[in-house]
Amino acid sequence: MVAGTLAAQAVIAVLLLEVPFVRDLLFGLNGAVVALSEATRSGTSFIYGFLGGGPTPFTVTQPANMINLAFGVLPLIIVISALSAILWYWRILPAIVGAMAAVLKRSMGLGGAVGLSAAATVFLGNVEGQLVIRPYLGRLTRTELFILMTVGLSVIAGTVFVLYATLLKDVLPGALGHLLVASMMSLPGGILIARIMVPGPADTDVEGKDATIKYHSTMDAMSRGTEDGLKIYLQIIAMLIVMTALTALVNIILSALPPVFGAPLTIERMLGWLFAPMVWLYGVPWHEAATAGSLAGIKVVLTELIAYVRMAALPPGSLDPRATQIMVYAMCGFGNLASVGILIGGMSAIIPERREEIVSLAMKALVSGTLASGLTGAMIGLLPL
């Protein structure tokens, strides 16, 4: 299983990044990023005016300072959520998910239930992906439950693909294609790590017709998708405010201490020292490991969104192109403390009778999810891509 999974990750990476037709198709998706961003800007500028990207009533001398996350960037999540719901109702996403589930069942010996949910997680999110098999969650084995938790923390959802690609467009060419490849690679990686850490049977089956999200019409899908996207949007805004404030508070406290190695002590520097050996194992050069390690630590303690924002703001030359690519892949997952809380709350609401089991596995899932994303980064570091 280990050898087969590692081989599958390598094949996915080579096929999607090195085969010219497939690579051009994936990187061509960045046109979709531009189109969706422009469409969203039409809505945000209509509602928020120049704060949402509309024309300014004054001359802008520093365009970088006009970037507004709350009103200009993050509303993209609401649009993507609504679009995903419509594509689900039109049976386009279910067809893709079903094909992925069939591949997982045949290649990794998974039951239909966990395979379907794991595949759906890549597009719907770590809690939403489990709703497609809601009638079967109560009878999943402990191993299957841990697989779903791990996969949920080792990939990102379709609702944020375009958002992260927008943030990284100047950092890594073809960012959307790379993020898609990263999640596709981390899916089998998450299953592998989960089955190693919590071994056991994972063969609960399910009929696809019984496992689906029910929408009654296109308008119903759009309205419910918009509502779900709004919840995610508000949750991300609140989380960013709190996490950024707490980080600043810790740095203020640390500033009272004497300088270390000629510079003030900050939480970012401490995380860099802690995670530097890990990112060096991924393939990042040692002289850049502290910078990359800081990003990896921010991703785990704060969120991958903040880590990608910090990466985009790094001075030119802080990371070479190879290290940048490795870190984009290694950080492409929801493995952070905030997502663990979301996972516990969401799953406990769906299957309250298994809350104690969910809580006992949650922090272990953070470890396995982080390892799975790291495995993807290490594979990219290993392959001559």
Secondary structure, DSSP 4 states (H G I P E B T S, - for coil): -HHHHHHHHHHHHHHHHHSHHHHHHHHHTHHHHHHHHHHHHHHHHHHHGGGGT---SS--S-GGGG--IIIIITTHHHHHHHHHHHHHHTTHHHHHHHHHHHHHHHHH---HHHHHHHHHHHHH-TTGGGGGGGGGGGG--HHHHHHHHHHHHHS--HHHHHHHHHHHTTTSTTHHHHHHHHHHHHHHHHHHHHHHHS-S-------GGGS----SSHHHHHHHHHHHHHHHHHHHHHHHHHHHHHHHHHHHHHTTSPPBTTB---HHHHHHHHHHHHHHHHT--HHHHHHHHHHHHHHHHS-HHHHHHHHHTSPTTSS-HHHHHHHHHHT-S--SHHHHHHHHHHHHHH-GGGHHHHHHHHHHHHHHHHHHHHHHHHHHHHS--
